[in-house]
């Protein structure tokens, strides 16, 4: 009986130790997986972008977005060929480059920035994107916390590059959904991520500056590459 009790105690200790190691390393592993897949998807071919841009099914219910789990990252990894990538976003000043995906579904937000409205078009209206934020890690929209007023942001699709400059950085309430609505006579880019442990949102808004042909990128992007 004593040997059995000792064996069970040892098993319990080993199990607790394994759980502890998992909790310690799961976040770094998750971050590495997200970063690797994001970098892979940024280089998605134009043909795939054109196909994915035509997809009709996508989830745009941002209110249902939950914290990102390792299981969602692994699922996105397994389904990466079917992810609705439609372009990319880059902010050279904070070394951020991410794929843009259609909608804010779990798989989309596990690897990049998701579009928040079904019919939005780059370079028109208020183009709104959302992405997750990992505290103290410069992946997904984490670099937005290092951005400054005046920084350039570049969106790309299959035909053009769209340059915006940041005009507003502030923390807003989670209920402030009006920030993604179109504003008359303004062409905007609105980026949303978590703030205050998910209670509120970080808002980064930028104004449209110029459009470039995809074959003639601006100097800042050429230098960044």
C-alpha positions, 0 to 999 in steps of 0.5 A: 500500500505504501509503495502504491501511495508513493508511486501515485504521489510521484505520478502526481508530481510529474504531472504537475511538473509537466503542466507547469512546463507547458504553461511556461513555454506555451506562449513562446511556442504560440508566438513563434508559430504565429510569426512564422505563419504570418511571414509565410502568408505575406508572400502569398502569390497574387493568383491566390489573393485574387481567388481569396478576395472573391470568397463570399463566406467570412465572419465579420462579428468582431464582438464574438472575437475571443482571446487567441489560443494555441489550438486556434493557431495550430488549426490555422497552421493546418488550414493555411492553404485555405486561409482567405488572404487578400493582401498585406499591411506594413509599417516600416517604422515599427518593423511590422508586416502582416497578411490581411485576411477577409473577416475576423474569424478565428483562423484569420485572426490567428495569423494576421489582420482581419477586415472588419466590414464586408464591402470595404475597399483599400484606398476608399472609405474607412478601411478597418482592420483588427488583430490580436495583441500579445503583451511584450511580443512584437507579433500581430498588432503588438508593434502598434504600441510603438507607432507614432503620429506621422508614421507611414502605413502601407496596404497592398493588394494584387494591383496597388500599394496604398500609403496612409499616415497615422493621425490618431492613437488612443485607447477607446472603449470596446463599445466604440464601434463607430470608429470603423464607420465611414466618415464623409469626405475622408479616406481613412485606415483604422486599426484595432487591437486589445488594450487594458487586458482586453477591457478596452481597445487601442485605436490607430487611425491614419489618413490616405496619402497616395496610391502606387502601382504594385510594380513601382513601390515607394522608396520607403518600402524598397529600403525596408525590403 
